[in-house]
Amino acid sequence: MKSIDENLKNRDIKALLKHPRMKMLDEFYRRINAERKAEGMKELPMRAIGVKTSHLSIDDLGYLLKKCQQSSNFSRAFFGLLKIKHD
């Protein structure tokens, strides 16, 4: 059995970053924080965006990204589309 140290050293980070979910999360992270910086707000960490989108499948995440890109305000569309509407 390999030790934890060997497993951590042999981990392929580049393969992990090529995963479609990570690519989309990176796009959300860059665009949302660019708008927040322009408005003088504190940046959101990547984990906050990951937690907010953790319940979405890759297809749903792609749909969310497409809708946000079509919007004039990326972050407002992001947070607005994630809201749950109660009757």
Disulfide bonds with the S-S distance in Angstrom:
none
